Amino acid sequence: MSKADIVEKSNGGQDNEESNQSNTNVTDSLQSKKENDQTNKSPTTASTTTTATTISTTATTTILSCNTEGDEAEKPMSKSQQKKRKRYEKLMAIKKRRKQQDKDAKIAKAKAEGRDLDAERKLQEERTKSGEGRRKREERWQERMKSADTCFKICVDCSFEDQMTPKEIGSLSNQVRYCYAANKSSHNPVHLSVSSLSGTTYDNLTKVCGFPDQWRAFTCSDKPLLELHSEKSNVVYLTSDSDYTLEHLDDTKTYVIGGIVDRNRLKGLTTTKAKELGITTARLPIDQYLHLCATKVLTCNHVFEILLKYRELDNDWKAALLDVLPARKDITGISK
């Protein structure tokens, strides 16, 4: 081999080494750049993914919230509910119209009589401020109550609450209120008491303004009947199942009305309790004066009002019964 060939071969080997080294450097540079790019892109990608997830969750929550609000606001009523709503609105409109008609009629009547309504209003305001009106009402009430101390008393026995439904208990609460209202407006009020008053019945009555402290001629207690009225010989339990008919009212007695609203479901309950307590029973003389096509079982307030009317109408049972009993009883008087 000549010297020239050796030199050329040597140069060729150096060129190959330089070429390989150059390729290696380029490859390393590209790899390093790729890694840097991936490193730089990674936080951005993670942030973008997180943001997208948050937006998606928020949008989903917003949509669900809107749907929920829409369901609550646009919940359709059934046909029955719609009918009840229309009936209620119609009754309220009629009530409002009648109230205005009554008001207009009173104003027209006052003007026809030549009364000065403005002067009357001014006088009423002055009496209210001075307390004169309250004093006069109190005087009239005390005058009416003078005879109550020498008259019979009436008690409503509310010891049957545990055997009634919530709806029936609500009706009983209203009937106690009606009894008090009838007594307060009566020309001859009596002393009204309620025994065994507790539970839901009592809770319902506490919602009434002034109960029980401001109720006149009224007492109530959670005590049983005979603890509230201890003289057993002077207690008469009124029940339609009694064998004894009440001919007249004795002013020394306390007449007990069973606080039951049972729709004839608890028949004979008051009679059983009266026998257990050893109390005399009696029934109103309905059969002697009236023919009833409907049931003879009356509400508590009807019985209470009949007793009041008997006293007001000079001990006339027939007049008292006809005055109190509703027309739906299909009443026919018996001629004697």
C-alpha positions as a Python dict, from the first residue, in 0.01 Angstrom:
ca = {
    (1, 'M'): (0, 0, 0),
    (2, 'S'): (137, 336, -95),
    (3, 'K'): (176, 625, 143),
    (4, 'A'): (-89, 827, -39),
    (5, 'D'): (-352, 553, 11),
    (6, 'I'): (-279, 535, 384),
    (7, 'V'): (-322, 913, 422),
    (8, 'E'): (-651, 908, 226),
    (9, 'K'): (-791, 620, 435),
    (10, 'S'): (-695, 800, 752),
    (11, 'N'): (-871, 1115, 642),
    (12, 'G'): (-1180, 913, 549),
    (13, 'G'): (-1197, 759, 898),
    (14, 'Q'): (-1173, 1099, 1062),
    (15, 'D'): (-1456, 1227, 844),
    (16, 'N'): (-1678, 935, 947),
    (17, 'E'): (-1605, 991, 1315),
    (18, 'E'): (-1683, 1363, 1280),
    (19, 'S'): (-2007, 1278, 1092),
    (20, 'N'): (-2119, 1030, 1359),
    (21, 'Q'): (-2041, 1275, 1637),
    (22, 'S'): (-2234, 1544, 1456),
    (23, 'N'): (-2534, 1314, 1414),
    (24, 'T'): (-2518, 1222, 1783),
    (25, 'N'): (-2516, 1589, 1886),
    (26, 'V'): (-2813, 1667, 1661),
    (27, 'T'): (-3008, 1372, 1803),
    (28, 'D'): (-2933, 1477, 2162),
    (29, 'S'): (-3034, 1833, 2085),
    (30, 'L'): (-3366, 1721, 1933),
    (31, 'Q'): (-3434, 1488, 2228),
    (32, 'S'): (-3358, 1764, 2478),
    (33, 'K'): (-3585, 2008, 2292),
    (34, 'K'): (-3866, 1752, 2285),
    (35, 'E'): (-3835, 1692, 2659),
    (36, 'N'): (-3839, 2067, 2725),
    (37, 'D'): (-4146, 2108, 2509),
    (38, 'Q'): (-4325, 1831, 2693),
    (39, 'T'): (-4224, 1982, 3027),
    (40, 'N'): (-4351, 2324, 2926),
    (41, 'K'): (-4678, 2186, 2786),
    (42, 'S'): (-4762, 1963, 3083),
    (43, 'P'): (-4878, 2235, 3334),
    (44, 'T'): (-5083, 2408, 3066),
    (45, 'T'): (-5254, 2084, 2971),
    (46, 'A'): (-5331, 2000, 3338),
    (47, 'S'): (-5464, 2353, 3401),
    (48, 'T'): (-5680, 2336, 3088),
    (49, 'T'): (-5819, 1998, 3192),
    (50, 'T'): (-5899, 2124, 3543),
    (51, 'T'): (-6067, 2438, 3408),
    (52, 'A'): (-6273, 2236, 3164),
    (53, 'T'): (-6383, 1999, 3442),
    (54, 'T'): (-6482, 2294, 3667),
    (55, 'I'): (-6681, 2460, 3390),
    (56, 'S'): (-6852, 2133, 3309),
    (57, 'T'): (-6945, 2075, 3675),
    (58, 'T'): (-7071, 2433, 3717),
    (59, 'A'): (-7279, 2410, 3402),
    (60, 'T'): (-7428, 2080, 3515),
    (61, 'T'): (-7512, 2223, 3858),
    (62, 'T'): (-7668, 2531, 3699),
    (63, 'I'): (-7880, 2320, 3468),
    (64, 'L'): (-7997, 2098, 3754),
    (65, 'S'): (-8076, 2405, 3965),
    (66, 'C'): (-8275, 2561, 3683),
    (67, 'N'): (-8465, 2239, 3628),
    (68, 'T'): (-8543, 2212, 4000),
    (69, 'E'): (-8667, 2571, 4019),
    (70, 'G'): (-8870, 2517, 3706),
    (71, 'D'): (-9028, 2204, 3852),
    (72, 'E'): (-9121, 2389, 4171),
    (73, 'A'): (-9253, 2697, 3991),
    (74, 'E'): (-9436, 2516, 3713),
    (75, 'K'): (-9558, 2208, 3896),
    (76, 'P'): (-9898, 2139, 3742),
    (77, 'M'): (-10206, 2104, 3960),
    (78, 'S'): (-10438, 1809, 3927),
    (79, 'K'): (-10794, 1859, 3799),
    (80, 'S'): (-10927, 1816, 4151),
    (81, 'Q'): (-10689, 2083, 4285),
    (82, 'Q'): (-10784, 2318, 4004),
    (83, 'K'): (-11155, 2275, 4080),
    (84, 'K'): (-11096, 2338, 4452),
    (85, 'R'): (-10889, 2647, 4372),
    (86, 'K'): (-11157, 2789, 4143),
    (87, 'R'): (-11428, 2712, 4398),
    (88, 'Y'): (-11229, 2885, 4674),
    (89, 'E'): (-11162, 3193, 4460),
    (90, 'K'): (-11530, 3210, 4366),
    (91, 'L'): (-11639, 3190, 4732),
    (92, 'M'): (-11390, 3458, 4833),
    (93, 'A'): (-11515, 3687, 4557),
    (94, 'I'): (-11876, 3633, 4667),
    (95, 'K'): (-11784, 3699, 5030),
    (96, 'K'): (-11604, 4020, 4939),
    (97, 'R'): (-11895, 4137, 4726),
    (98, 'R'): (-12152, 4065, 4997),
    (99, 'K'): (-11941, 4243, 5256),
    (100, 'Q'): (-11926, 4552, 5039),
    (101, 'Q'): (-12301, 4531, 4971),
    (102, 'D'): (-12375, 4516, 5344),
    (103, 'K'): (-12148, 4812, 5404),
    (104, 'D'): (-12314, 5015, 5130),
    (105, 'A'): (-12661, 4924, 5263),
    (106, 'K'): (-12570, 5040, 5614),
    (107, 'I'): (-12432, 5367, 5481),
    (108, 'A'): (-12744, 5425, 5270),
    (109, 'K'): (-12970, 5351, 5567),
    (110, 'A'): (-12775, 5588, 5791),
    (111, 'K'): (-12795, 5867, 5534),
    (112, 'A'): (-13169, 5807, 5489),
    (113, 'E'): (-13213, 5849, 5864),
    (114, 'G'): (-13026, 6178, 5851),
    (115, 'R'): (-12733, 6060, 6061),
    (116, 'D'): (-12397, 6237, 6048),
    (117, 'L'): (-12153, 5949, 5991),
    (118, 'D'): (-11842, 6164, 6024),
    (119, 'A'): (-11955, 6293, 6363),
    (120, 'E'): (-12034, 5939, 6479),
    (121, 'R'): (-11689, 5815, 6376),
    (122, 'K'): (-11526, 6104, 6560),
    (123, 'L'): (-11729, 6031, 6872),
    (124, 'Q'): (-11639, 5664, 6855),
    (125, 'E'): (-11268, 5745, 6831),
    (126, 'E'): (-11294, 5973, 7134),
    (127, 'R'): (-11469, 5702, 7337),
    (128, 'T'): (-11206, 5449, 7236),
    (129, 'K'): (-10925, 5677, 7350),
    (130, 'S'): (-11096, 5758, 7679),
    (131, 'G'): (-11191, 5394, 7748),
    (132, 'E'): (-11558, 5483, 7790),
    (133, 'G'): (-11674, 5216, 7547),
    (134, 'R'): (-11484, 4944, 7729),
    (135, 'R'): (-11630, 5050, 8062),
    (136, 'K'): (-11983, 5041, 7928),
    (137, 'R'): (-11935, 4695, 7779),
    (138, 'E'): (-11796, 4569, 8108),
    (139, 'E'): (-12094, 4713, 8296),
    (140, 'R'): (-12339, 4544, 8060),
    (141, 'W'): (-12155, 4212, 8095),
    (142, 'Q'): (-12158, 4227, 8475),
    (143, 'E'): (-12528, 4302, 8466),
    (144, 'R'): (-12593, 3997, 8249),
    (145, 'M'): (-12376, 3776, 8471),
    (146, 'K'): (-12571, 3850, 8789),
    (147, 'S'): (-12811, 3561, 8728),
    (148, 'A'): (-12534, 3317, 8631),
    (149, 'D'): (-12435, 3251, 8991),
    (150, 'T'): (-12781, 3113, 9068),
    (151, 'C'): (-12820, 2922, 8743),
    (152, 'F'): (-12719, 2573, 8627),
    (153, 'K'): (-12366, 2523, 8498),
    (154, 'I'): (-12242, 2345, 8184),
    (155, 'C'): (-11924, 2143, 8144),
    (156, 'V'): (-11767, 1989, 7832),
    (157, 'D'): (-11583, 1664, 7905),
    (158, 'C'): (-11280, 1633, 7672),
    (159, 'S'): (-11147, 1301, 7802),
    (160, 'F'): (-11207, 1113, 7474),
    (161, 'E'): (-10932, 1269, 7263),
    (162, 'D'): (-10727, 947, 7244),
    (163, 'Q'): (-11017, 775, 7063),
    (164, 'M'): (-11065, 1040, 6795),
    (165, 'T'): (-10887, 1116, 6469),
    (166, 'P'): (-10692, 1442, 6419),
    (167, 'K'): (-10976, 1577, 6205),
    (168, 'E'): (-11232, 1497, 6474),
    (169, 'I'): (-11013, 1663, 6739),
    (170, 'G'): (-10998, 1975, 6525),
    (171, 'S'): (-11377, 1976, 6501),
    (172, 'L'): (-11407, 1942, 6878),
    (173, 'S'): (-11177, 2241, 6929),
    (174, 'N'): (-11400, 2450, 6704),
    (175, 'Q'): (-11712, 2335, 6888),
    (176, 'V'): (-11566, 2448, 7221),
    (177, 'R'): (-11504, 2788, 7062),
    (178, 'Y'): (-11863, 2801, 6934),
    (179, 'C'): (-11990, 2721, 7284),
    (180, 'Y'): (-11794, 3009, 7432),
    (181, 'A'): (-11906, 3249, 7156),
    (182, 'A'): (-12273, 3155, 7210),
    (183, 'N'): (-12237, 3202, 7585),
    (184, 'K'): (-12066, 3540, 7552),
    (185, 'S'): (-12338, 3677, 7323),
    (186, 'S'): (-12627, 3528, 7523),
    (187, 'H'): (-12862, 3752, 7723),
    (188, 'N'): (-12844, 3494, 8004),
    (189, 'P'): (-12490, 3350, 8008),
    (190, 'V'): (-12391, 3060, 8232),
    (191, 'H'): (-12065, 2940, 8380),
    (192, 'L'): (-11893, 2721, 8120),
    (193, 'S'): (-11612, 2481, 8211),
    (194, 'V'): (-11406, 2224, 8022),
    (195, 'S'): (-11255, 1921, 8198),
    (196, 'S'): (-10968, 1694, 8087),
    (197, 'L'): (-10855, 1962, 7843),
    (198, 'S'): (-10508, 1870, 7721),
    (199, 'G'): (-10316, 1746, 7419),
    (200, 'T'): (-10406, 1861, 7070),
    (201, 'T'): (-10741, 2006, 7172),
    (202, 'Y'): (-10571, 2240, 7418),
    (203, 'D'): (-10299, 2329, 7167),
    (204, 'N'): (-10563, 2422, 6909),
    (205, 'L'): (-10744, 2648, 7154),
    (206, 'T'): (-10424, 2828, 7261),
    (207, 'K'): (-10408, 2966, 6906),
    (208, 'V'): (-10729, 3160, 6977),
    (209, 'C'): (-10671, 3516, 7095),
    (210, 'G'): (-10721, 3559, 7470),
    (211, 'F'): (-10761, 3189, 7555),
    (212, 'P'): (-10804, 3108, 7839),
    (213, 'D'): (-10723, 3405, 8063),
    (214, 'Q'): (-10942, 3660, 7886),
    (215, 'W'): (-11241, 3430, 7826),
    (216, 'R'): (-11531, 3544, 8043),
    (217, 'A'): (-11736, 3306, 8259),
    (218, 'F'): (-11503, 3027, 8145),
    (219, 'T'): (-11274, 2785, 8326),
    (220, 'C'): (-11073, 2493, 8192),
    (221, 'S'): (-10847, 2231, 8344),
    (222, 'D'): (-10666, 1911, 8256),
    (223, 'K'): (-10821, 1755, 8566),
    (224, 'P'): (-11085, 1481, 8525),
    (225, 'L'): (-11454, 1566, 8546),
    (226, 'L'): (-11515, 1473, 8910),
    (227, 'E'): (-11206, 1660, 9027),
    (228, 'L'): (-11331, 1975, 8860),
    (229, 'H'): (-11690, 1919, 8982),
    (230, 'S'): (-11656, 1710, 9295),
    (231, 'E'): (-12023, 1699, 9402),
    (232, 'K'): (-12125, 1386, 9215),
    (233, 'S'): (-12491, 1416, 9313),
    (234, 'N'): (-12514, 1751, 9130),
    (235, 'V'): (-12362, 1626, 8804),
    (236, 'V'): (-12583, 1507, 8515),
    (237, 'Y'): (-12423, 1356, 8204),
    (238, 'L'): (-12622, 1433, 7888),
    (239, 'T'): (-12627, 1147, 7639),
    (240, 'S'): (-12873, 1037, 7371),
    (241, 'D'): (-12841, 674, 7495),
    (242, 'S'): (-12984, 750, 7841),
    (243, 'D'): (-13312, 594, 7955),
    (244, 'Y'): (-13410, 911, 8141),
    (245, 'T'): (-13559, 1211, 7958),
    (246, 'L'): (-13473, 1556, 8083),
    (247, 'E'): (-13797, 1734, 8171),
    (248, 'H'): (-13656, 2058, 8311),
    (249, 'L'): (-13320, 2209, 8404),
    (250, 'D'): (-13228, 2224, 8771),
    (251, 'D'): (-13032, 2536, 8868),
    (252, 'T'): (-12834, 2340, 9126),
    (253, 'K'): (-12695, 2095, 8868),
    (254, 'T'): (-12395, 2087, 8640),
    (255, 'Y'): (-12486, 1942, 8301),
    (256, 'V'): (-12204, 1760, 8125),
    (257, 'I'): (-12171, 1741, 7746),
    (258, 'G'): (-11950, 1463, 7613),
    (259, 'G'): (-11671, 1613, 7404),
    (260, 'I'): (-11690, 1360, 7123),
    (261, 'V'): (-11688, 1409, 6748),
    (262, 'D'): (-11716, 1051, 6624),
    (263, 'R'): (-11961, 1049, 6332),
    (264, 'N'): (-12158, 780, 6524),
    (265, 'R'): (-11844, 566, 6544),
    (266, 'L'): (-11815, 561, 6925),
    (267, 'K'): (-12175, 492, 7016),
    (268, 'G'): (-12253, 450, 7387),
    (269, 'L'): (-11915, 576, 7506),
    (270, 'T'): (-12050, 860, 7722),
    (271, 'T'): (-12312, 634, 7883),
    (272, 'T'): (-12045, 380, 7972),
    (273, 'K'): (-11824, 645, 8128),
    (274, 'A'): (-12112, 795, 8328),
    (275, 'K'): (-12195, 452, 8470),
    (276, 'E'): (-11831, 393, 8563),
    (277, 'L'): (-11823, 726, 8747),
    (278, 'G'): (-12160, 670, 8907),
    (279, 'I'): (-12311, 982, 8749),
    (280, 'T'): (-12678, 1030, 8659),
    (281, 'T'): (-12751, 1043, 8285),
    (282, 'A'): (-13027, 1213, 8088),
    (283, 'R'): (-13122, 1286, 7728),
    (284, 'L'): (-13284, 1592, 7574),
    (285, 'P'): (-13662, 1562, 7515),
    (286, 'I'): (-13631, 1572, 7138),
    (287, 'D'): (-13877, 1288, 7071),
    (288, 'Q'): (-14150, 1458, 7273),
    (289, 'Y'): (-14147, 1776, 7067),
    (290, 'L'): (-13996, 1704, 6725),
    (291, 'H'): (-13974, 1445, 6449),
    (292, 'L'): (-13620, 1417, 6316),
    (293, 'C'): (-13554, 1231, 5992),
    (294, 'A'): (-13180, 1266, 6048),
    (295, 'T'): (-12969, 1145, 6339),
    (296, 'K'): (-13053, 1261, 6691),
    (297, 'V'): (-12685, 1287, 6782),
    (298, 'L'): (-12603, 1658, 6810),
    (299, 'T'): (-12279, 1852, 6819),
    (300, 'C'): (-12149, 1990, 7149),
    (301, 'N'): (-12232, 2349, 7058),
    (302, 'H'): (-12588, 2256, 6951),
    (303, 'V'): (-12655, 2092, 7288),
    (304, 'F'): (-12501, 2390, 7466),
    (305, 'E'): (-12711, 2641, 7271),
    (306, 'I'): (-13032, 2441, 7333),
    (307, 'L'): (-12972, 2462, 7709),
    (308, 'L'): (-12914, 2838, 7683),
    (309, 'K'): (-13222, 2891, 7468),
    (310, 'Y'): (-13437, 2686, 7705),
    (311, 'R'): (-13354, 2938, 7977),
    (312, 'E'): (-13392, 3244, 7752),
    (313, 'L'): (-13728, 3129, 7610),
    (314, 'D'): (-13897, 3076, 7946),
    (315, 'N'): (-13830, 2701, 7977),
    (316, 'D'): (-13984, 2616, 7638),
    (317, 'W'): (-13814, 2302, 7502),
    (318, 'K'): (-13989, 2306, 7166),
    (319, 'A'): (-13904, 2669, 7094),
    (320, 'A'): (-13544, 2612, 7202),
    (321, 'L'): (-13505, 2304, 6982),
    (322, 'L'): (-13658, 2471, 6676),
    (323, 'D'): (-13443, 2779, 6728),
    (324, 'V'): (-13112, 2591, 6745),
    (325, 'L'): (-13135, 2275, 6532),
    (326, 'P'): (-13027, 2321, 6169),
    (327, 'A'): (-13272, 2281, 5882),
    (328, 'R'): (-13080, 1981, 5743),
    (329, 'K'): (-13223, 1776, 6029),
    (330, 'D'): (-13558, 1787, 5844),
    (331, 'I'): (-13750, 1890, 6155),
    (332, 'T'): (-14123, 1856, 6200),
    (333, 'G'): (-14290, 1978, 6519),
    (334, 'I'): (-14530, 1758, 6715),
    (335, 'S'): (-14865, 1916, 6798),
    (336, 'K'): (-14990, 1869, 7151),
}
